[in-house]
Amino acid sequence: KQEVTQIPAALSVPEGENLVLNCSFTDSAIYNLQWFRQDPGKGLTSLLLIQSSQREQTSGRLNASLDKSSGRSTLYIAASQPGDSATYLCAVFDNQGGKLIFGQGTELSVKP
Amino acid sequence: GAGVSQTPSNKVTEKGKYVELRCDPISGHTALYWYRQSLGQGPEFLIYFQGTGAADDSGLPNDRFFAVRPEGSVSTLKIQRTERGDSAVYLCASSPYPGGYGYTFGSGTRLTVV
């Protein structure tokens, strides 16, 4: 059974810092991996999607990497801003491409 | 529509009552998903529709939970004999096809069972 774990559960950094969020999964037979952002009381917004054959994806200040063989992904946020404060969720699509299996999230707070 | 719409946004019900939660996906999206999110946790998969049929209902916790999508667009999640443990945010998502691209979530329905 696929399990997804995110470390740390919460993170507080001063504005301008670069930071890394970690995600690990137990079964390497994934279809793809996605990083989402969730603001309080809101739904989830997809940030980056990495196919199982890819190593990384970049969007603006965000860079996500995938090491399928070791069951790990990282989300790198450059030059963090207070507007980046949110919960970041990692999720893998199972090999059938049907459902997402989520980690418990990392709650990020960027202080001005 | 422009996004995934879920109604109601909040629902308070008494223990033992029946509730229906509605999801209106993005027009043309054939895949529709229901998830449940408890406080401080990531969403948990409940059921996935491809068209009108349930392609995977392995996440439904018990037979009190049921979902339909009769015309391949709007879906209703139905919970019978609600329990306090059912309190959570119920999220709906849709995508043009299975596999992740274009996966769009609604804002959710917060269900509170008192």
Contacts between the chains, C-beta under 8 A, distances in Angstrom:
chain1	res1	chain2	res2	distance
A	4	B	42	7.5
A	6	B	42	8.0
A	31	B	99	6.4
A	31	B	100	7.1
A	32	B	99	7.2
A	32	B	100	5.0
A	34	B	100	6.1
A	34	B	103	7.2
A	36	B	105	7.9
A	41	B	107	7.7
A	42	B	107	5.7
A	42	B	108	8.0
A	43	B	4	7.5
A	43	B	91	6.3
A	43	B	105	3.8
A	43	B	106	5.3
A	43	B	107	4.5
A	43	B	108	5.8
A	44	B	43	7.4
A	44	B	91	7.2
A	44	B	93	7.8
A	44	B	105	4.3
A	45	B	105	7.6
A	46	B	103	5.9
A	46	B	104	7.6
A	49	B	100	5.6
A	49	B	101	6.6
A	89	B	42	5.4
A	89	B	43	7.7
A	91	B	42	7.3
A	93	B	99	6.7
A	93	B	100	5.1
A	96	B	56	7.7
A	96	B	98	7.8
A	97	B	98	4.6
A	97	B	99	4.1
A	97	B	100	7.1
A	98	B	48	5.1
A	98	B	55	6.1
A	98	B	56	5.0
A	98	B	98	5.7
A	99	B	33	6.8
A	99	B	45	4.3
A	99	B	48	5.5
A	99	B	56	6.1
A	99	B	59	7.2
A	100	B	33	7.6
A	100	B	35	7.7
A	100	B	43	7.5
A	100	B	45	6.6
A	100	B	100	7.7
A	100	B	103	7.5
A	101	B	45	6.8
A	102	B	35	8.0
A	102	B	42	3.2
A	102	B	43	5.1
A	102	B	44	7.4
A	103	B	42	5.3
A	104	B	40	7.2
A	104	B	41	5.4
A	104	B	42	4.9
A	105	B	40	8.0
A	105	B	41	7.7
A	105	B	42	5.4
